[in-house]
Amino acid sequence: MQTFIFGLTLGLSIGPIAILILNQSINCGFKNGALCGLGAATADLTYAIITFTFGSVLISLLNNHMDIIPVVSALILIIFGLWMIYTTFRKKEHKKAGKYSLTCKFPLITTYGLTIANPLTIIVFSGFAGILTAQENSNVFIHALVIFLASLSVQMLIALAGSKLSGFFSKPITLLYFNVVSALGIIVIGVSQLF
């Protein structure tokens, strides 16, 4: 039960990945939003398997590099946010609602990479790994699967909410503002990690 609640809270945290999933559902439809959600949940599964299997080793490794991980992750978020702004204004595509984002082309892969690079994910999993690795007789793969399913269910709800909100964002100028605000939100999260 503790693992399922951890997976739910992991998925519910409103950060750059949730903003990305919502944005892609609005811009590209539920399918792309769902693929973004699957990418995020798969990254959570990857971290779960790694941290639960090699928890104590990973924690000591992360502690040795905690100064560089947030910087690199923050730079990735900032670059991605800038890329979102660039693609929003590229070729005056903001005059029509449509599929123009990087994640519309590669939703699963892009979101997986961004989730893997998210410093919050790294820190949260290293903390939870310490709790789980302290428990004896715990099945790593069952815990990882529970986290994946909990995270995926939340990501799908976010994608569904975005696809239902797409009617609200049917005006191109509204979509333009939402895309820019979403991108700026991701950039702000990245910048805040630097400081």
RAWO-V247047 format. One record per backbone hydrogen bond with DSSP energy under -0.5 kcal/mol. NH is the residue of the N-H (numbers start at 0). CO is the residue of the C=O. If there is no record, write none. Layout:
<<NH:CO> <NH:CO>>
This chain:
<<4:0> <5:1> <6:2> <7:3> <8:4> <9:5> <10:6> <11:7> <12:8> <14:12> <18:14> <19:15> <20:16> <21:17> <22:18> <23:19> <24:20> <25:21> <26:22> <27:23> <28:24> <32:28> <33:29> <34:30> <35:31> <36:32> <37:33> <38:34> <39:35> <40:36> <41:37> <42:38> <43:39> <44:40> <45:41> <46:42> <47:43> <48:44> <49:45> <50:46> <51:47> <52:48> <53:49> <57:53> <58:54> <59:55> <60:56> <61:57> <62:58> <63:59> <64:60> <64:61> <65:62> <67:64> <68:64> <69:65> <71:67> <72:68> <73:69> <74:70> <75:71> <76:72> <77:73> <78:74> <79:75> <80:76> <81:77> <82:78> <83:79> <84:80> <85:81> <86:82> <87:83> <88:84> <89:85> <91:88> <92:89> <94:91> <95:92> <99:97> <103:100> <104:100> <104:101> <105:101> <109:105> <110:106> <111:107> <112:108> <113:109> <114:110> <115:111> <116:112> <117:113> <117:114> <121:117> <122:118> <123:119> <124:120> <125:121> <126:122> <127:123> <128:124> <129:125> <130:126> <131:127> <132:128> <133:129> <134:130> <134:131> <137:134> <139:137> <142:138> <143:139> <144:140> <145:141> <146:142> <147:143> <148:144> <149:145> <150:146> <151:147> <152:148> <153:149> <154:150> <155:151> <156:152> <157:153> <158:154> <159:155> <160:156> <161:157> <162:158> <163:159> <164:160> <165:161> <165:162> <166:163> <167:164> <168:164> <169:166> <174:170> <175:171> <176:172> <177:173> <178:174> <179:175> <180:176> <181:177> <182:178> <183:179> <184:180> <185:181> <186:182> <187:183> <188:184> <189:185> <190:186> <191:187> <192:188> <193:189> <193:190> <194:190>>
